[in-house]
């Protein structure tokens, strides 16, 4: 089943998996991939998630194979809004990875209506103050961009692609995304200290990998601490793609988060922030 808009700014969403027929309270979920990613990053999650979940996925323009003209507009937020609007009915849970998680945060600050019921933000980029950004930060992410892309290819292929071929593929993806795409990422990162996180009253689960060299676990901790209604989960044996590297734990974290929610949870922003230890 497809839903899309005809215009240049269209976003295609697809029903990846319907809830089981016996699901008493289906939960509509929308999955958003990160920069230079694809819907494939959610494959293991969709295989393992419980039958009460109705799973939708969006093909965003910043996919590795997408139309790079998206990056000529400095504001990525409308793409997330279009994805939400393209899903029939209200999205109960929005799960967003990496760059898409930052776009979701900006959307929640600016959009009081049409929000999802709750969010899971995976490997977000966030700094608490602008002083935390230095010239070395820009240099690190500029020269490390290809490394991040290489890591995505390694995880997505389960290590089956030879190293030299994978590095060449990462270089091609980097060149396709281009400097405008990289700037959209770094722009969003630089804006993160100025987000009015207090205005985001949705129940939120922030997930990160302890070995993430792209979105530091310190970023996830800072974001979860700044949100009024957040829980934090750090996976000790994971990097930038915890949903693919530790899929069973990720599914358990998502279902545990959903189980903790009540019809009134979003109206109680004072709920204590808790960091749940990784289960072994």
SERO-4910 file (N, C-alpha, C, O; in steps of 0.05 Angstrom, whole numbers):
BEGIN
 pado doro    nc1    nc2    nc3   cac1   cac2   cac3    cc1    cc2    cc3    oc1    oc2    oc3
  Unk    A     17    -24      0      0      0      0     18     25      0     36     27     16
  Unk    A     13     43    -18     29     67    -20     12     92    -17    -11     93    -24
  Unk    A     25    112     -5     12    138     -3     33    159     -9     54    159      4
  Unk    A     29    176    -29     49    196    -35     35    221    -48     12    220    -56
  Unk    A     51    242    -48     41    267    -59     54    270    -87     76    261    -92
  Unk    A     39    284   -104     49    286   -132     71    306   -136     85    305   -156
  Unk    A     74    325   -117     91    347   -123    120    340   -119    128    318   -110
  Unk    A    136    359   -125    165    356   -123    174    349    -95    194    335    -91
  Unk    A    159    358    -75    166    353    -47    153    329    -36    147    328    -12
  Unk    A    147    309    -52    132    285    -42    150    267    -25    174    267    -28
  Unk    A    137    253     -7    150    232      9    133    207      7    109    208     11
  Unk    A    145    185      0    130    160     -2    131    145     24    153    142     36
  Unk    A    108    136     33    107    118     56     95     92     48     79     91     29
  Unk    A    103     71     61     94     44     54     87     29     79    100     31    100
  Unk    A     65     14     78     57     -3    100     75    -28     98     71    -45     81
  Unk    A     94    -29    116    113    -52    116    101    -77    127    106    -99    117
  Unk    A     84    -74    148     72    -97    160     47    -89    175     47    -72    192
  Unk    A     25   -103    169     -1    -97    183      0   -111    210     15   -131    214
  Unk    A    -15   -101    229    -17   -115    255    -30   -142    252    -45   -146    233
  Unk    A    -25   -160    270    -38   -186    269    -68   -183    273    -78   -164    286
  Unk    A    -83   -201    261   -113   -199    262   -124   -199    291   -145   -188    296
  Unk    A   -109   -212    309   -119   -214    336   -109   -192    354   -113   -193    379
  Unk    A    -95   -172    343    -85   -150    359   -108   -133    370   -124   -122    354
  Unk    A   -111   -131    396   -133   -117    408   -130    -87    407   -149    -72    403
  Unk    A   -105    -78    410   -100    -49    409    -76    -44    391    -53    -40    401
  Unk    A    -80    -43    365    -58    -39    346    -44    -12    351    -57      8    358
  Unk    A    -18    -11    347     -2     13    351     10     20    324     25      4    312
  Unk    A      3     43    313     13     52    287     40     65    290     43     84    305
  Unk    A     60     54    277     88     62    280     98     72    253     94     59    232
  Unk    A    113     95    253    126    105    229    156    104    234    166    114    254
  Unk    A    171     93    215    200     90    217    214    109    197    207    109    173
  Unk    A    233    124    207    248    144    191    278    138    192    290    136    213
  Unk    A    290    134    169    318    128    167    335    154    167    324    176    163
  Unk    A    361    151    172    379    173    173    391    181    147    384    170    126
  Unk    A    409    200    147    422    210    123    439    188    110    454    174    123
  Unk    A    435    185     84    448    164     68    440    136     76    454    117     70
  Unk    A    418    134     90    408    107     98    386     98     80    383    108     57
  Unk    A    371     79     89    348     68     73    329     54     93    335     51    116
  Unk    A    306     46     82    287     32     99    298      5    108    288     -7    127
  Unk    A    318     -5     94    330    -31    102    341    -31    130    345    -53    142
  Unk    A    348     -8    140    360     -7    167    340    -17    188    349    -25    210
  Unk    A    314    -18    182    294    -27    201    286    -56    197    268    -66    209
  Unk    A    300    -70    179    292    -98    172    290   -116    196    269   -129    199
  Unk    A    310   -117    213    309   -135    236    287   -126    256    275   -143    269
  Unk    A    283   -101    259    262    -91    277    235   -101    267    218   -110    283
  Unk    A    230    -98    241    204   -106    231    200   -136    232    177   -145    234
  Unk    A    221   -151    231    219   -180    234    213   -189    262    199   -209    266
  Unk    A    223   -174    282    221   -183    309    199   -169    326    191   -179    347
  Unk    A    189   -146    316    170   -131    331    144   -146    335    137   -163    319
  Unk    A    131   -140    357    106   -153    364     84   -149    344     83   -129    330
  Unk    A     65   -168    344     43   -167    325     23   -145    328      7   -140    310
  Unk    A     24   -131    351      5   -108    355     14    -83    340      0    -64    339
  Unk    A     39    -83    329     49    -60    316     42    -60    286     46    -80    272
  Unk    A     31    -37    277     26    -32    249     50    -15    239     52      8    246
  Unk    A     67    -27    222     92    -14    216     92     -1    189     87    -14    168
  Unk    A     97     25    189    100     41    164    129     51    162    141     56    183
  Unk    A    139     53    138    165     64    134    164     85    112    149     83     93
  Unk    A    181    105    116    182    128     97    208    126     81    230    120     92
  Unk    A    206    131     55    230    134     38    236    164     36    223    178     20
  Unk    A    255    173     51    261    201     53    281    209     31    296    192     22
  Unk    A    281    235     23    298    243      0    327    241      7    344    241    -12
  Unk    A    335    240     32    363    239     39    373    210     40    395    205     52
  Unk    A    358    191     29    368    164     26    393    164      8    398    183     -7
  Unk    A    408    143     10    433    140     -6    427    143    -36    444    152    -51
  Unk    A    403    134    -44    396    134    -72    377    157    -79    366    158   -101
  Unk    A    372    175    -60    352    196    -64    360    219    -82    383    221    -91
  Unk    A    340    236    -87    345    260   -104    359    281    -86    348    291    -67
  Unk    A    383    288    -93    400    305    -76    390    334    -75    400    350    -60
  Unk    A    370    341    -92    360    368    -91    347    375    -64    344    399    -58
  Unk    A    340    355    -49    329    361    -22    347    379     -6    338    396     10
  Unk    A    374    375     -9    393    388      8    397    417      0    411    432     14
  Unk    A    386    426    -22    388    454    -29    371    472    -12    375    497    -11
  Unk    A    352    461      1    335    475     20    347    471     48    351    448     56
  Unk    A    353    493     63    366    489     89    348    477    110    358    470    132
  Unk    A    322    474    105    304    464    126    294    436    119    278    433    101
  Unk    A    304    415    133    295    388    128    268    381    141    257    360    135
  Unk    A    258    398    159    235    391    175    210    385    158    195    366    165
  Unk    A    204    400    136    180    394    121    179    365    111    157    355    107
  Unk    A    202    353    106    202    325     96    190    306    117    176    288    110
  Unk    A    197    311    142    186    294    164    156    300    166    141    281    171
  Unk    A    148    325    164    120    331    166    104    317    144     82    307    148
  Unk    A    115    317    119    102    304     97     99    274    102     79    262     95
  Unk    A    120    262    113    119    233    119     97    227    140     81    209    136
  Unk    A     95    243    161     74    240    181     46    243    168     28    227    174
  Unk    A     43    263    152     17    269    140      9    247    119    -14    244    114
  Unk    A     29    233    108     23    213     88     13    187     99      1    171     85
  Unk    A     17    183    125      7    158    138    -23    162    144    -30    182    157
  Unk    A    -40    143    136    -68    146    142    -73    144    172    -65    124    185
  Unk    A    -86    163    183    -92    163    212    -69    174    228    -47    180    217
  Unk    A    -72    175    253    -52    186    271    -29    166    276    -35    142    279
  Unk    A     -5    175    276     18    159    282     20    157    313     23    178    326
  Unk    A     19    133    324     21    130    353     50    132    362     55    143    383
  Unk    A     69    121    346     97    121    354    114    127    330    112    114    309
  Unk    A    131    147    333    149    155    312    177    146    320    187    155    341
  Unk    A    190    130    304    218    121    310    236    132    288    232    127    264
  Unk    A    256    148    296    273    162    277    302    158    285    309    158    308
  Unk    A    319    154    265    347    149    269    364    172    260    360    183    238
  Unk    A    384    179    276    406    196    268    396    224    258    382    238    273
  Unk    A    403    232    234    395    258    223    365    262    224    355    284    230
  Unk    A    350    240    219    320    243    220    311    248    248    291    262    252
  Unk    A    325    238    268    317    244    296    319    274    302    302    285    316
  Unk    A    340    287    291    343    316    295    321    331    281    310    350    292
  Unk    A    314    322    257    292    335    243    266    332    258    249    350    258
  Unk    A    262    308    270    237    304    286    236    323    309    215    334    315
  Unk    A    259    327    323    259    345    346    251    373    337    235    387    351
  Unk    A    262    383    315    255    409    305    225    411    298    213    432    302
  Unk    A    215    389    287    186    389    280    169    391    305    150    406    305
  Unk    A    176    376    325    160    376    349    160    403    363    140    411    375
  Unk    A    182    418    361    183    445    372    164    464    357    151    481    369
  Unk    A    163    461    331    149    480    314    121    472    307    106    489    297
  Unk    A    113    448    312     87    438    303     70    429    327     74    407    337
  Unk    A     51    445    336     35    437    359     14    417    353      5    402    371
  Unk    A      5    415    327    -16    397    320     -4    375    302     17    378    290
  Unk    A    -19    353    300    -11    331    282     14    316    291     28    305    275
  Unk    A     19    317    317     42    303    328     37    273    332     13    265    333
  Unk    A     58    257    333     54    229    341     48    228    371     51    247    385
  Unk    A     40    204    380     34    201    408     59    199    425     59    207    448
  Unk    A     80    188    414    106    185    428    128    181    408    123    177    384
  Unk    A    153    183    417    176    181    399    197    163    411    201    161    435
  Unk    A    212    150    392    237    137    399    258    150    381    256    149    356
  Unk    A    278    163    393    299    176    378    324    160    381    335    157    403
  Unk    A    334    150    359    357    132    359    382    146    349    382    158    327
  Unk    A    403    146    364    429    158    357    426    187    348    435    194    327
  Unk    A    413    204    365    410    232    357    436    248    361    454    239    377
  Unk    A    439    270    347    461    289    350    452    312    367    433    326    360
  Unk    A    464    317    390    455    338    407    477    348    425    492    332    437
  Unk    A    480    374    427    498    387    446    482    406    463    463    419    453
  Unk    A    489    408    488    474    424    507    478    454    504    460    470    510
  Unk    A    502    462    496    509    491    493    524    495    468    539    477    458
  Unk    A    522    519    456    538    525    431    568    525    436    583    520    417
  Unk    A    576    529    461    605    530    467    618    502    464    642    500    462
  Unk    A    601    481    463    612    454    459    622    449    431    636    430    426
  Unk    A    614    466    412    624    464    384    649    480    381    650    504    387
  Unk    A    669    467    371    695    481    365    702    474    336    689    458    322
  Unk    A    724    487    326    733    481    299    739    451    296    734    440    274
  Unk    A    750    439    316    756    411    315    732    393    311    733    372    299
  Unk    A    709    403    321    684    388    317    677    387    287    670    365    277
  Unk    A    678    409    273    673    410    245    692    393    229    684    378    211
  Unk    A    718    394    236    738    378    223    733    349    227    735    333    208
  Unk    A    726    341    251    720    313    257    698    302    239    700    280    228
  Unk    A    676    317    237    653    307    222    657    310    192    645    294    177
  Unk    A    672    329    184    678    331    155    695    308    146    688    295    126
  Unk    A    717    303    160    735    282    152    724    254    160    733    234    149
  Unk    A    706    253    179    696    227    188    670    219    174    659    197    180
  Unk    A    659    236    156    634    230    144    635    203    129    617    187    131
  Unk    A    656    199    113    659    174     98    660    150    117    650    129    111
  Unk    A    673    154    140    675    132    159    648    124    170    642    100    174
  Unk    A    630    144    175    603    138    184    588    123    163    574    104    169
  Unk    A    591    131    137    578    117    116    588     88    113    573     70    108
  Unk    A    614     85    116    626     58    115    615     41    137    610     17    133
  Unk    A    611     52    161    600     37    183    571     27    177    564      5    184
  Unk    A    556     45    164    529     37    156    529     14    137    512     -4    139
  Unk    A    547     14    118    549     -8     98    558    -33    112    549    -55    105
  Unk    A    577    -31    131    586    -55    145    564    -68    161    560    -92    160
  Unk    A    549    -52    176    527    -63    192    505    -74    174    495    -95    179
  Unk    A    498    -58    153    476    -67    136    482    -92    121    463   -107    114
  Unk    A    507    -98    116    514   -122    101    523   -145    119    531   -166    110
  Unk    A    521   -141    145    531   -160    165    560   -168    160    568   -191    165
  Unk    A    576   -148    151    604   -152    147    611   -169    123    634   -178    120
  Unk    A    592   -174    105    598   -191     82    612   -177     59    624   -191     42
  Unk    A    612   -151     58    625   -136     36    655   -133     43    661   -124     65
  Unk    A    672   -141     25    701   -137     30    708   -108     37    695    -90     26
  Unk    A    727   -105     54    734    -78     64    740    -58     42    729    -36     42
  Unk    A    756    -66     23    764    -47      1    739    -39    -15    736    -15    -22
  Unk    A    722    -58    -21    698    -52    -37    680    -34    -20    668    -15    -31
  Unk    A    677    -40      5    659    -24     23    669      5     24    653     23     24
  Unk    A    695      8     27    706     35     28    701     51      2    695     75      3
  Unk    A    703     37    -20    698     50    -46    668     57    -48    661     79    -59
  Unk    A    651     40    -39    622     46    -39    615     69    -21    599     86    -29
  Unk    A    628     71      2    623     93     21    632    119      8    619    140     11
  Unk    A    654    119     -7    663    143    -20    643    152    -41    639    176    -44
  Unk    A    632    133    -56    612    140    -76    587    152    -64    576    172    -74
  Unk    A    578    141    -41    555    151    -27    561    179    -17    544    197    -19
  Unk    A    585    183     -6    593    209      4    592    230    -18    581    252    -15
  Unk    A    602    223    -42    603    242    -64    574    247    -74    568    269    -83
  Unk    A    557    227    -72    529    231    -81    514    250    -62    500    268    -71
  Unk    A    518    246    -36    505    264    -16    516    292    -20    500    311    -19
  Unk    A    541    295    -24    553    321    -30    556    340     -7    546    335     15
  Unk    A    569    362    -12    573    382      9    547    394     20    545    402     43
  Unk    A    527    397      2    501    408     12    488    389     32    478    397     53
  Unk    A    489    363     26    477    344     44    492    343     71    479    342     92
  Unk    A    519    344     69    534    345     94    527    370    110    525    369    135
  Unk    A    525    393     97    518    418    111    491    417    124    487    428    145
  Unk    A    472    403    111    445    401    124    448    386    150    435    392    170
  Unk    A    464    365    150    469    350    175    482    368    196    473    369    219
  Unk    A    504    381    188    518    397    208    503    421    217    505    430    240
  Unk    A    487    433    199    469    455    207    451    446    230    447    460    250
  Unk    A    438    422    226    420    412    246    434    407    272    423    413    293
  Unk    A    458    397    271    473    392    295    479    418    309    477    420    334
  Unk    A    488    438    294    494    464    306    470    478    319    472    493    338
  Unk    A    446    472    308    422    484    319    413    470    344    396    481    359
  Unk    A    422    446    350    412    430    372    412    444    399    394    440    415
  Unk    A    433    460    406    432    473    432    410    494    436    402    501    458
  Unk    A    399    503    413    379    525    414    351    514    413    332    530    414
  Unk    A    347    488    411    320    477    411    306    481    437    318    478    459
  Unk    A    281    489    436    265    492    460    255    465    468    231    458    465
  Unk    A    273    449    480    265    421    487    243    420    508    229    400    510
  Unk    A    240    441    524    219    442    544    191    441    531    172    434    543
  Unk    A    190    449    505    165    450    491    157    422    480    135    419    470
  Unk    A    175    403    482    170    376    471    160    359    494    175    347    509
  Unk    A    134    358    498    122    344    520    116    315    515    104    302    532
  Unk    A    123    305    492    116    277    485    133    257    501    157    263    506
  Unk    A    122    235    509    139    214    520    159    205    499    152    200    476
  Unk    A    185    204    507    206    199    488    226    179    499    234    181    523
  Unk    A    233    159    483    255    141    490    279    149    472    277    149    448
  Unk    A    302    154    485    326    161    471    344    136    472    351    126    494
  Unk    A    353    126    449    369    102    448    396    109    435    396    123    415
  Unk    A    417     98    445    444    103    434    461     79    439    456     62    455
  Unk    A    483     78    423    503     57    427    528     68    441    537     90    435
  Unk    A    538     53    461    561     63    476    586     67    459    603     83    466
  Unk    A    587     53    436    611     55    419    606     71    394    619     67    373
  Unk    A    586     88    394    579    105    371    600    127    369    601    145    386
  Unk    A    615    127    347    635    148    343    623    171    326    637    191    322
  Unk    A    598    168    317    585    190    302    569    207    321    576    230    327
  Unk    A    546    196    331    530    209    351    539    199    378    531    176    386
  Unk    A    554    214    392    566    205    418    544    197    438    523    210    438
  Unk    A    549    177    454    529    171    475    524    195    494    503    198    505
  Unk    A    545    213    496    541    237    512    519    255    500    505    269    515
  Unk    A    516    254    474    495    270    461    468    259    469    450    275    475
  Unk    A    465    233    469    439    221    477    433    227    506    410    233    513
  Unk    A    453    226    523    448    232    552    440    262    555    422    268    571
  Unk    A    454    279    540    447    308    542    419    313    532    404    328    545
  Unk    A    411    300    510    384    304    500    363    293    519    343    307    525
  Unk    A    367    269    529    347    257    547    345    274    572    323    277    583
  Unk    A    367    286    581    365    303    605    351    329    600    341    341    618
  Unk    A    351    338    575    338    363    568    309    361    561    294    380    562
  Unk    A    300    337    555    272    332    549    255    329    574    265    318    594
  Unk    A    231    340    574    215    339    599    203    311    605    195    307    628
  Unk    A    202    293    585    188    268    590    204    246    575    195    236    554
  Unk    A    227    239    585    245    221    570    255    198    586    258    200    611
  Unk    A    261    177    572    276    154    583    301    150    565    300    156    541
  Unk    A    321    139    576    347    136    562    355    107    563    354     94    584
  Unk    A    364     97    540    374     70    539    400     70    523    401     78    500
  Unk    A    422     61    536    448     59    523    455     30    520    456     15    539
  Unk    A    460     21    495    468     -6    490    499     -8    491    513      5    476
  Unk    A    509    -25    509    538    -26    514    553    -38    491    577    -32    487
  Unk    A    541    -55    475    555    -69    453    544    -60    426    539    -77    409
  Unk    A    541    -34    423    530    -24    398    543      2    390    554     16    407
  Unk    A    541      9    364    551     34    354    528     51    345    509     56    360
  Unk    A    530     62    320    510     81    310    484     69    302    464     83    297
  Unk    A    483     42    300    459     29    289    448      8    309    448    -16    302
  Unk    A    440     16    333    432     -4    353    409    -21    344    406    -44    353
  Unk    A    391    -11    327    368    -27    318    377    -50    300    362    -70    298
  Unk    A    400    -48    288    411    -69    271    432    -85    285    434   -109    280
  Unk    A    447    -73    303    469    -86    317    459   -102    340    470   -124    347
  Unk    A    438    -93    354    427   -106    377    396   -107    373    382    -95    390
  Unk    A    387   -121    353    358   -119    346    340   -129    368    318   -118    373
  Unk    A    347   -151    382    330   -162    402    327   -142    426    305   -138    436
  Unk    A    350   -130    434    349   -111    455    333    -86    447    319    -75    463
  Unk    A    337    -78    422    322    -54    412    292    -59    413    277    -42    422
  Unk    A    284    -82    403    255    -89    403    245    -89    432    223    -79    437
  Unk    A    261   -101    450    252   -102    478    250    -75    490    232    -70    506
  Unk    A    269    -57    482    268    -30    493    243    -15    483    230     -1    498
  Unk    A    236    -18    457    213     -5    446    187    -15    459    170      0    467
  Unk    A    185    -42    462    161    -53    474    159    -46    504    137    -41    514
  Unk    A    182    -45    517    181    -37    545    172     -8    548    157     -1    566
  Unk    A    181      9    530    173     37    530    143     39    525    130     54    540
  Unk    A    133     25    505    104     26    500     88     16    523     67     27    530
  Unk    A     98     -5    536     83    -16    559     82      4    583     64      3    599
  Unk    A    102     21    584    103     41    606     84     64    602     79     79    621
  Unk    A     74     67    578     57     91    573     29     86    581     19     63    580
  Unk    A     16    107    591    -12    106    598    -26    128    582    -13    145    571
  Unk    A    -53    127    580    -67    148    566    -61    177    575    -64    196    561
  Unk    A    -51    179    600    -46    206    611    -16    212    613     -9    234    624
  Unk    A      1    194    603     30    198    608     41    224    596     58    237    607
  Unk    A     30    231    572     41    255    559     33    281    573     44    302    567
  Unk    A     14    279    592      6    303    606     21    307    632     15    325    648
  Unk    A     41    290    637     57    292    661     86    295    654    101    275    656
  Unk    A     94    319    646    122    323    637    143    320    660    167    320    654
  Unk    A    134    318    684    153    316    706    162    287    711    177    282    730
  Unk    A    153    268    694    161    240    698    192    238    699    205    250    682
  Unk    A    202    223    718    230    221    722    245    209    698    236    188    687
  Unk    A    267    221    691    284    210    671    299    185    682    311    187    704
  Unk    A    297    163    669    311    139    678    329    128    656    320    127    633
  Unk    A    352    119    663    370    105    644    368     76    651    376     68    673
  Unk    A    358     60    632    354     31    637    380     17    629    389     20    607
  Unk    A    391      1    647    416    -13    640    411    -35    619    389    -45    617
  Unk    A    431    -40    603    428    -61    582    426    -88    596    440    -94    615
  Unk    A    407   -104    586    404   -131    597    422   -150    583    427   -147    559
  Unk    A    433   -169    597    451   -189    585    438   -217    587    450   -236    578
***
